[in-house]
């Protein structure tokens, strides 16, 4: 009997659309005895994905493997009798977990694939505020030669080596941020759900979620890189933000649901914080007229920190390796804990 794998990766976004070489590599990896069905309908690849086009829902009936951007309720329902492994080419799995929990289907994600570009973006964001580049843009727009202000120390300009970076979430993305920060001389600490797993060599300490307040108090830059789960929703609240040192920087590359944006704005307005670099928001796209758009100490990035021309190089490698493991009956890489939610 022919086994079926469904490839639902026809994103309308050029960065996320599976190229012909990736599709051929998948076909080569499964080999003979498999029907490879490529869905041509556009797949929603933004955020956690999970659109589930009518074409995809039809294709997954009787499928054993599904490769897509998230797993929608329609896809999960249509394939419930045969699906054994689903892979999402997103890092986040919030749109998939509720539909697969308790089904016995193994879900894998692409968190590690996105780690390097997101970590690069994070370091760039730290430099943007720490070295005063945001203010330089203001002065440039006003055609003002701001040497007196900068040399007079009227503008906060700090060296990387004097910065303490706190990372909430030391998984693939958080660990990549930590390695870069350490290499640049920054002091790094972190918080994760399983602190016994530690962090990259050189991290000062790794605490549990209950240590988030301490992490904030000891961080000149607080990086939010934890996944969205029932336990992390709205956890970076006013109480946590109030513990940040004066002139701290807040960076969010996780999900907007983790951060209290109203309290963040209050502290920015009160000049308690140096700035905030946000790639994710509670509502996306960020609504027109939202105060974050025009705030002088906020860098708004439209959920694109993961964009890179090298995505499919890494993603193809992950998928092909997992196809080989699946066919050999070996444990898959990047397996999502459906109970924990990531």
URSULVEN-V805137 format. One record per backbone hydrogen bond with DSSP energy under -1.0 kcal/mol. NH is the residue of the N-H (numbers start at 1). CO is the residue of the C=O. If there is no record, write none. Layout:
nh: {NH	NH}
co: {CO	CO}
This chain:
nh: {3	5	6	7	8	11	17	18	23	24	25	26	27	28	29	30	31	35	37	39	43	49	50	57	58	59	60	63	64	65	66	67	68	76	77	78	79	82	83	84	85	86	87	88	89	96	97	99	100	101	103	106	108	109	110	114	118	119	120	121	122	123	124	125	126	127	128	129	130	131	132	133	134	136	137	138	139	140	141	142	143	144	146	150	151	152	153	154	158	162	163	165	166	167	168	169	175	176	177	178	179	180	181	182	183	184	185	186	187	189	190	191	192	197	198	203	204	207	211	212	215	216	217	218	219	220	221	222	223	224	225	233	234	235	236	237	241	242	243	244	247	248	249	250	251	252	253	258	259	260	261	264	265	266	267	268	269	270	271	272	274	275	276	277	278	279	290	293	298	299	301	303	303	307	311	314	315	316	317	318	319	320	321	322	323	324	325	326	327	328	329	330	336	338	341	342}
co: {33	35	65	37	67	9	13	9	19	20	21	22	23	24	25	26	27	3	5	7	10	46	69	53	54	55	56	60	4	4	85	6	87	72	73	74	75	79	79	64	64	106	66	108	68	93	93	96	97	97	100	84	86	334	90	110	114	115	116	117	118	119	120	121	122	123	124	125	126	127	129	128	128	132	133	134	135	136	137	138	140	139	144	146	147	148	150	149	130	159	160	187	221	189	223	191	171	172	173	174	175	176	177	178	179	180	182	181	163	165	205	167	207	194	195	200	188	190	208	209	211	212	213	214	216	164	164	249	166	251	168	229	257	232	258	235	237	238	240	241	272	245	220	275	222	277	224	255	256	236	259	260	261	262	263	264	265	266	268	267	248	248	297	250	299	252	287	290	295	276	278	279	301	304	308	310	311	312	313	314	315	316	317	318	319	320	321	322	323	324	326	325	107	336	337	337}
